[in-house]
């Protein structure tokens, strides 16, 4: 199986440009880039979570409404239910 690499390299100037355009995904708690030093940037890597596939599907309204009624994160919870079902079928 040939998997696409999820490692992306950006220079500090590219990261700054992305931040200015509002396109970076940096945590607000992350330290400022300048405080990390040159040694950090020589071996820095951006890790992109893998293993997810975007799909379009039609679901019954009552099931979607039930997940919606239970607060934010409904897609994450739906995924967890599907994952639990798959694990149960494997055993």
C-alpha positions in Angstrom: 0.0 0.0 0.0 1.5 3.3 -1.1 0.5 6.1 1.4 0.9 9.8 0.7 3.4 11.5 3.1 1.8 13.8 5.6 5.0 15.6 6.4 5.0 19.2 5.2 8.0 21.6 5.5 7.5 25.3 5.9 10.1 28.0 6.4 9.6 30.5 9.3 8.7 33.2 6.7 6.1 30.9 5.2 4.6 30.2 8.6 4.5 34.0 9.3 2.8 34.6 5.9 0.2 31.9 6.7 -0.5 33.5 10.1 -1.0 36.9 8.5 -3.5 35.4 6.0 -5.2 33.6 8.9 -4.3 30.2 7.4 -2.2 28.7 10.1 -3.5 26.1 12.5 -1.2 27.0 15.4 -2.6 26.6 18.9 -3.0 29.9 20.7 -1.0 28.3 23.5 2.0 27.6 21.2 5.2 29.6 21.9 6.2 32.3 19.6 8.5 31.1 16.8 11.4 33.4 17.7 11.6 32.0 21.2 12.4 28.5 19.9 15.8 29.2 18.5 17.5 28.1 15.2 18.3 24.6 16.4 14.6 23.8 16.8 13.7 24.9 13.2 16.4 22.7 11.7 14.6 19.6 12.7 11.0 20.8 13.1 8.2 18.8 11.4 4.5 19.5 11.0 2.4 16.5 11.8 -0.9 16.3 10.0 -3.3 13.8 11.5 -4.0 11.0 9.0 -6.4 8.2 8.8 -9.5 10.2 8.0 -11.5 10.1 4.8 -14.1 12.7 3.8 -17.4 11.2 2.8 -20.8 12.4 1.8 -23.7 10.3 3.1 -27.4 10.6 3.8 -28.5 9.8 7.3 -32.0 9.4 8.9 -33.1 12.7 10.3 -34.1 11.3 13.7 -30.6 9.9 14.3 -28.9 13.2 13.3 -31.3 15.2 15.4 -30.6 12.9 18.4 -26.8 13.6 18.1 -27.4 17.3 17.6 -29.6 17.5 20.7 -26.7 16.2 22.8 -24.4 19.1 22.1 -21.4 20.0 20.1 -19.2 17.3 18.7 -21.9 15.3 17.0 -19.8 14.2 14.1 -17.0 13.1 16.5 -19.6 11.1 18.5 -21.1 9.6 15.3 -17.6 8.5 14.3 -17.0 7.0 17.7 -20.2 5.0 17.4 -19.2 3.7 14.0 -15.7 2.9 15.2 -17.2 1.0 18.2 -19.4 -1.0 15.9 -16.5 -1.9 13.6 -14.5 -3.1 16.7 -17.4 -5.2 17.9 -17.7 -6.8 14.5 -14.0 -7.7 14.5 -14.3 -9.7 17.8 
